């Protein structure tokens, strides 16, 4: 008999287990994978972008996506980036800010995983791994006839009983590290609605001959301004990011594209300014009066040479010395480069997505506790919920905050465990 069984030993599951265990709960943490926290291990180039200083807990809609981004305000305000930084400091894990509030471990993501395991050990958390879960059943009253119900969870190590069941199984992204739809299937079992899932923070693809001129630019990166029309709640607005873009053989990637992908609607175009740092029209017309260089060579002041060369190949009027070009041709060139409209045909899918958009509908959860309103004792935390953060540490902060909110709310049973040694 456990007070809580937590399914999923990723960021949210580990942190929830540690916090609940340190409150005095008897906690069992279960995962089907051999290793814990693979997403932590591979994130941030192996250094884990564990939170973001710029997160505004008063305005979660600025950095989070979902049917109701305001849902995460309560949890984020009660466990902030500063709180997780303080935990890192207590464990002596050095960290640094890299870009736009993004914080990384100095040495390795393994330090953060070790910290979470140490926190679990401090709370006496029992961990079964690898361990597969079979049938899960709910009894409205426990064996003593009390009003509090309990969950009977069949595993390949035996059946366990718990008053609370916490689902921290993540989403569908990166199946090669063990992602499954377990959390969604369990939500359906208990009649909870799901918001449609799709890959988020994912590279975009472009098929057909129209992409061939750009496929040769694979590996080229540059800072851009990228925007798309996005549906946010009941209205549409223009979302814009200033980040680096990366050309790939199949399409576009890099932080700019990953960010906009969470807002992009299939069938709609992206607008990209490839030279956001300058007024390209004014610069080209000014260069015409003083230079005899080829237009492509002039463009190299503001664009990578490979991109400039590829771009001028699209029109014979751009393949000449700039002083021999018409003003109209230069204006058209500047407009095309500063307002490049291109429509993706798809994404690289869950295999390359960093997160999953959609998930368990927040209408069915308490924003204070993460407990299901219609199913007592059942909680959902982290990525499995319909809350998705921007690139840059926001998703990890949601994992910590939702886990903390849940752990603080889990009730402690006054019953004795069936057995003391379960491993």
Wavefront OBJ file of the C-alpha trace (Angstrom):
o trace
v 0.000 0.000 0.000
v 1.407 3.358 -1.072
v 0.123 6.849 -0.563
v 0.950 7.619 -4.188
v 2.118 5.779 -7.272
v 3.750 8.042 -9.851
v 4.014 6.728 -13.394
v 6.862 8.232 -15.411
v 10.400 8.914 -14.186
v 11.069 12.005 -16.270
v 11.470 15.572 -15.048
v 7.928 15.955 -13.676
v 7.708 12.448 -12.213
v 11.058 12.550 -10.439
v 10.424 15.975 -8.960
v 6.902 15.126 -7.826
v 8.098 11.901 -6.219
v 10.898 13.700 -4.388
v 8.640 16.465 -3.064
v 5.897 14.067 -2.016
v 8.349 11.698 -0.352
v 9.904 14.535 1.606
v 6.431 15.434 2.885
v 6.277 11.977 4.457
v 4.240 10.127 1.824
v 4.965 6.527 0.888
v 5.778 6.917 -2.816
v 6.410 4.417 -5.579
v 7.859 5.728 -8.849
v 7.407 3.440 -11.869
v 8.805 3.666 -15.403
v 8.965 1.213 -18.289
v 12.402 2.452 -19.444
v 15.798 1.319 -18.218
v 17.020 4.862 -17.552
v 15.413 7.844 -15.883
v 14.969 11.302 -17.392
v 16.233 10.744 -20.921
v 14.826 14.095 -22.038
v 16.850 15.857 -19.374
v 19.928 13.907 -20.433
v 19.746 14.901 -24.113
v 18.374 18.426 -23.796
v 20.424 21.563 -24.291
v 23.238 19.710 -26.017
v 23.685 17.523 -22.930
v 23.655 20.434 -20.473
v 19.877 20.774 -19.991
v 18.190 24.139 -20.394
v 16.452 23.638 -17.049
v 14.486 26.916 -16.747
v 14.214 30.484 -18.006
v 14.688 33.656 -15.959
v 12.384 35.635 -18.275
v 9.277 33.626 -17.434
v 6.493 35.990 -16.337
v 4.212 34.016 -14.027
v 1.599 36.797 -14.215
v 1.258 36.358 -17.988
v 1.756 32.672 -18.862
v 0.118 33.171 -22.263
v 3.302 34.982 -23.307
v 5.384 31.800 -23.145
v 2.918 28.904 -23.116
v 0.544 27.387 -25.664
v -2.672 25.477 -25.038
v -6.442 25.811 -25.099
v -6.098 27.746 -21.821
v -2.511 28.875 -21.105
v -3.749 30.741 -18.017
v -4.273 27.335 -16.393
v -0.576 27.100 -15.543
v -0.465 30.447 -13.722
v -1.226 29.019 -10.275
v 1.457 26.310 -10.381
v 4.088 28.583 -11.944
v 3.520 31.297 -9.345
v 4.007 28.817 -6.473
v 7.202 27.283 -7.852
v 9.213 29.783 -9.866
v 12.493 29.663 -11.782
v 14.136 31.204 -8.710
v 12.956 28.243 -6.615
v 14.550 25.700 -8.932
v 17.732 27.782 -9.162
v 17.878 27.764 -5.354
v 17.621 23.962 -5.395
v 20.482 23.772 -7.902
v 22.552 26.057 -5.692
v 21.915 23.893 -2.615
v 23.292 20.922 -4.541
v 26.293 22.916 -5.721
v 25.434 22.634 -9.427
v 27.000 25.524 -11.328
v 24.950 27.024 -14.129
v 24.989 29.885 -16.604
v 22.669 32.010 -18.726
v 23.225 31.487 -22.422
v 20.591 33.465 -24.335
v 17.325 35.271 -23.536
v 17.098 34.031 -19.961
v 17.915 30.407 -20.812
v 19.787 28.644 -17.993
v 22.031 25.614 -18.490
v 24.107 23.410 -16.212
v 27.793 24.291 -16.578
v 29.022 20.717 -16.659
v 26.357 18.195 -17.624
v 22.665 17.387 -17.527
v 23.730 14.309 -15.557
v 24.268 16.622 -12.569
v 20.586 17.585 -12.619
v 19.492 13.955 -12.901
v 21.742 13.038 -9.968
v 20.224 15.911 -7.982
v 16.680 14.688 -8.632
v 17.608 11.116 -7.673
v 19.233 12.403 -4.482
v 16.061 14.340 -3.689
v 14.036 11.157 -4.237
v 16.360 9.228 -1.951
v 15.951 11.912 0.707
v 12.197 11.323 0.519
v 12.473 7.546 0.731
v 10.981 7.104 -2.720
v 10.886 3.529 -3.992
v 11.596 3.143 -7.687
v 10.711 0.214 -9.947
v 12.537 0.405 -13.237
v 12.159 -1.047 -15.763
v 8.620 -2.010 -14.832
v 5.622 -2.343 -17.094
v 2.088 -1.500 -16.013
v -0.919 -3.588 -16.924
v -4.487 -3.018 -15.806
v -5.384 -0.076 -13.571
v -8.660 -0.158 -11.638
v -10.300 2.254 -9.232
v -12.319 1.315 -6.154
v -14.628 4.029 -4.882
v -14.021 2.939 -1.278
v -11.065 1.163 0.271
v -10.963 -2.136 2.093
v -12.052 -0.544 5.387
v -15.124 0.989 3.772
v -13.791 4.517 4.075
v -14.929 7.144 1.582
v -11.488 7.633 0.086
v -11.019 5.447 -2.966
v -7.895 3.674 -4.139
v -6.200 2.485 -7.310
v -5.125 -1.082 -7.949
v -2.217 -1.093 -10.364
v -1.016 -4.314 -11.945
v 2.677 -4.378 -12.825
v 5.130 -7.033 -13.914
v 6.501 -6.889 -10.342
v 3.115 -7.443 -8.722
v -0.017 -5.500 -7.900
v 0.141 -2.354 -5.766
v -2.546 -0.199 -4.223
v -2.463 3.561 -3.775
v -4.845 6.293 -2.755
v -3.361 8.609 -5.393
v -2.182 7.915 -8.928
v -0.023 10.532 -10.676
v 0.522 10.356 -14.439
v 3.789 11.975 -15.539
v 4.367 9.976 -18.695
v 5.086 12.884 -21.053
v 3.937 13.100 -24.656
v 4.650 11.437 -27.978
v 7.816 13.325 -28.889
v 11.082 11.456 -29.465
v 9.808 7.852 -29.406
v 13.363 6.490 -29.617
v 13.886 7.452 -25.957
v 10.704 5.713 -24.848
v 7.806 8.096 -25.484
v 4.399 6.367 -25.522
v 0.721 7.271 -25.468
v 0.197 5.639 -22.056
v -1.002 8.836 -20.362
v -3.538 9.558 -23.081
v -4.880 6.006 -22.999
v -5.321 6.203 -19.240
v -7.092 9.545 -19.556
v -9.539 7.956 -22.004
v -10.047 5.015 -19.658
v -11.353 7.392 -17.012
v -13.411 9.435 -19.450
v -11.203 12.526 -19.620
v -11.271 14.561 -22.844
v -8.075 15.163 -24.786
v -7.052 18.165 -26.846
v -5.788 17.045 -30.260
v -2.081 16.187 -30.158
v 0.551 17.235 -32.695
v 4.339 17.657 -32.790
v 5.577 20.901 -31.218
v 8.940 22.698 -31.351
v 9.611 20.739 -34.532
v 11.458 21.347 -37.837
v 9.235 22.128 -40.824
v 9.491 20.380 -44.184
v 8.990 21.496 -47.799
v 8.433 18.959 -50.557
v 8.693 19.233 -54.321
v 10.813 21.012 -56.886
v 10.170 24.386 -55.285
v 12.462 23.478 -52.413
v 15.386 22.302 -54.545
v 17.128 25.720 -54.778
v 17.180 25.887 -50.982
v 18.094 22.260 -50.241
v 21.650 23.041 -51.370
v 21.879 25.498 -48.458
v 21.653 22.693 -45.857
v 23.720 23.569 -42.801
v 23.525 27.332 -43.342
v 22.258 29.380 -40.376
v 21.419 33.057 -39.936
v 19.383 35.316 -37.637
v 15.898 36.081 -38.965
v 12.522 37.476 -38.052
v 9.869 34.822 -38.582
v 6.110 35.172 -38.213
v 2.863 33.318 -38.796
v -0.819 33.889 -38.256
v -1.785 31.963 -35.127
v -5.044 31.139 -33.383
v -4.649 31.999 -29.699
v -7.800 31.275 -27.769
v -10.814 32.732 -29.565
v -8.851 35.177 -31.731
v -6.101 35.213 -34.320
v -2.909 37.179 -33.994
v 0.476 37.429 -35.659
v 3.206 35.609 -33.744
v 6.758 36.777 -34.410
v 10.131 35.496 -33.221
v 13.656 36.858 -33.654
v 15.914 33.809 -33.598
v 18.347 31.831 -35.751
v 17.092 29.852 -38.742
v 18.792 26.723 -40.103
v 18.413 25.328 -43.617
v 18.209 21.526 -43.856
v 17.985 19.112 -46.788
v 14.253 18.686 -46.151
v 13.266 22.125 -44.917
v 13.880 24.633 -42.150
v 14.911 24.213 -38.529
v 16.750 26.165 -35.850
v 15.263 28.058 -32.886
v 13.226 30.425 -35.089
v 11.407 27.581 -36.837
v 10.986 25.464 -33.705
v 9.339 28.402 -31.958
v 6.966 29.283 -34.793
v 6.061 25.616 -35.356
v 3.979 25.601 -32.167
v 1.765 28.299 -33.692
v 1.866 27.341 -37.374
v -1.352 26.021 -38.915
v -0.912 23.498 -41.768
v -1.597 25.038 -45.152
v -0.711 28.586 -44.100
v 2.479 30.451 -45.072
v 5.353 31.675 -42.949
v 6.789 35.132 -43.471
v 10.561 35.399 -42.985
v 12.768 38.480 -42.993
v 16.202 37.161 -43.928
v 17.934 40.470 -43.149
v 16.033 41.926 -40.176
v 18.972 44.046 -39.040
v 18.848 46.457 -42.010
v 16.510 48.332 -44.344
v 17.552 46.259 -47.343
v 15.750 48.384 -49.927
v 17.496 51.570 -48.801
v 20.877 49.828 -48.584
v 20.676 48.347 -52.099
v 19.582 51.615 -53.704
v 22.400 53.446 -51.907
v 24.921 50.812 -53.039
v 23.814 51.256 -56.640
v 25.114 54.839 -56.597
v 28.580 53.930 -55.348
v 29.419 50.354 -56.373
v 30.042 48.249 -59.461
v 30.019 44.936 -57.619
v 27.688 42.124 -58.535
v 24.436 42.274 -56.621
v 25.261 38.957 -54.921
v 28.546 40.404 -53.652
v 26.752 43.439 -52.233
v 24.257 41.186 -50.480
v 27.122 39.451 -48.692
v 27.307 42.455 -46.349
v 24.046 41.316 -44.779
v 23.552 37.687 -45.823
v 25.727 34.550 -45.936
v 27.424 34.281 -49.342
v 25.794 30.932 -50.155
v 22.350 32.375 -49.551
v 23.073 35.492 -51.581
v 24.356 33.434 -54.509
v 21.365 31.082 -54.430
v 18.886 33.921 -54.152
v 20.023 35.947 -57.168
v 19.743 32.824 -59.348
v 15.962 33.211 -59.164
v 15.888 36.219 -61.516
v 18.203 37.288 -64.347
v 17.664 40.926 -63.364
v 19.591 40.215 -60.129
v 22.569 38.520 -61.849
v 24.466 41.661 -62.836
v 26.537 44.483 -61.350
v 24.401 46.536 -59.008
v 24.981 49.784 -60.906
v 23.426 48.166 -64.001
v 20.296 46.981 -62.181
v 17.017 48.861 -62.320
v 15.595 50.398 -59.197
v 12.531 48.205 -59.685
v 14.650 45.021 -59.692
v 16.480 46.058 -56.510
v 13.229 46.948 -54.754
v 11.753 43.575 -55.733
v 14.863 41.792 -54.475
v 14.748 43.629 -51.151
v 11.051 42.871 -50.772
v 11.524 39.164 -51.488
v 14.365 38.880 -48.980
v 12.608 40.821 -46.241
v 9.179 39.239 -46.810
v 9.923 35.711 -47.983
v 6.600 33.876 -47.924
v 6.848 30.110 -47.956
v 4.321 27.436 -47.026
v 5.565 24.281 -45.277
v 4.093 21.000 -46.441
v 4.527 19.347 -43.048
v 6.824 18.725 -40.112
v 9.536 16.228 -39.216
v 7.007 14.644 -36.848
v 7.379 13.306 -33.337
v 10.788 11.771 -34.080
v 12.285 15.290 -34.190
v 9.732 17.219 -32.080
v 10.924 18.408 -28.687
v 7.416 18.429 -27.189
v 3.837 17.388 -27.851
v 1.154 20.016 -28.343
v -2.245 19.182 -26.857
v -2.956 16.507 -24.274
v -5.234 16.132 -21.261
v -7.790 18.947 -21.333
v -7.059 21.426 -18.536
v -10.807 21.976 -18.078
v -10.854 18.617 -16.328
v -8.001 19.413 -13.913
v -7.644 21.596 -10.842
v -5.082 24.296 -11.523
v -4.164 24.315 -7.823
v -3.572 20.565 -7.418
v -3.519 18.989 -10.935
v -6.158 16.495 -9.735
v -8.970 15.417 -12.041
v -12.258 17.057 -11.148
v -14.295 14.003 -12.106
v -11.928 11.256 -10.945
v -10.723 11.532 -7.322
v -7.095 10.724 -6.633
v -5.998 10.859 -10.287
v -3.464 13.553 -11.227
v -1.768 14.574 -14.486
v 1.426 16.652 -14.582
v 4.030 17.824 -17.085
v 3.907 17.345 -20.839
v 0.916 14.964 -20.827
v -1.255 17.999 -20.005
v -2.378 20.497 -22.679
v 0.275 23.056 -21.713
v 3.313 23.577 -23.950
v 6.076 26.100 -23.378
v 8.326 27.963 -25.753
v 11.795 26.726 -26.546
v 14.251 27.881 -23.901
v 13.580 26.116 -20.593
v 9.875 26.884 -20.265
v 8.755 23.262 -20.602
v 11.083 22.107 -17.859
v 9.801 24.880 -15.593
v 6.250 23.677 -16.243
v 7.383 20.161 -15.295
v 8.867 21.388 -11.997
v 5.920 23.664 -11.182
v 3.122 21.213 -11.997
v 4.981 18.473 -10.105
v 5.377 20.722 -7.070
v 1.694 21.708 -7.095
v 0.667 18.058 -7.261
v 3.117 16.889 -4.589
v 1.912 19.515 -2.135
v -1.699 18.411 -2.637
v -1.309 14.635 -2.385
v -3.020 13.350 0.787
v -1.095 11.305 3.317
v -2.732 8.044 4.319
v -2.774 7.006 7.967
v -2.735 3.328 7.011
v 0.333 1.143 7.395
v 2.039 -0.159 4.278
v 1.319 -3.770 3.351
v 5.037 -4.467 3.322
v 8.092 -2.397 4.061
v 10.521 -3.733 1.518
v 9.475 -3.330 -2.081
v 12.208 -2.779 -4.641
l 1 2 3 4 5 6 7 8 9 10 11 12 13 14 15 16 17 18 19 20 21 22 23 24 25 26 27 28 29 30 31 32 33 34 35 36 37 38 39 40 41 42 43 44 45 46 47 48 49 50 51 52 53 54 55 56 57 58 59 60 61 62 63 64 65 66 67 68 69 70 71 72 73 74 75 76 77 78 79 80 81 82 83 84 85 86 87 88 89 90 91 92 93 94 95 96 97 98 99 100 101 102 103 104 105 106 107 108 109 110 111 112 113 114 115 116 117 118 119 120 121 122 123 124 125 126 127 128 129 130 131 132 133 134 135 136 137 138 139 140 141 142 143 144 145 146 147 148 149 150 151 152 153 154 155 156 157 158 159 160 161 162 163 164 165 166 167 168 169 170 171 172 173 174 175 176 177 178 179 180 181 182 183 184 185 186 187 188 189 190 191 192 193 194 195 196 197 198 199 200 201 202 203 204 205 206 207 208 209 210 211 212 213 214 215 216 217 218 219 220 221 222 223 224 225 226 227 228 229 230 231 232 233 234 235 236 237 238 239 240 241 242 243 244 245 246 247 248 249 250 251 252 253 254 255 256 257 258 259 260 261 262 263 264 265 266 267 268 269 270 271 272 273 274 275 276 277 278 279 280 281 282 283 284 285 286 287 288 289 290 291 292 293 294 295 296 297 298 299 300 301 302 303 304 305 306 307 308 309 310 311 312 313 314 315 316 317 318 319 320 321 322 323 324 325 326 327 328 329 330 331 332 333 334 335 336 337 338 339 340 341 342 343 344 345 346 347 348 349 350 351 352 353 354 355 356 357 358 359 360 361 362 363 364 365 366 367 368 369 370 371 372 373 374 375 376 377 378 379 380 381 382 383 384 385 386 387 388 389 390 391 392 393 394 395 396 397 398 399 400 401 402 403 404 405 406 407 408 409 410 411 412 413 414 415 416 417 418 419 420 421 422 423
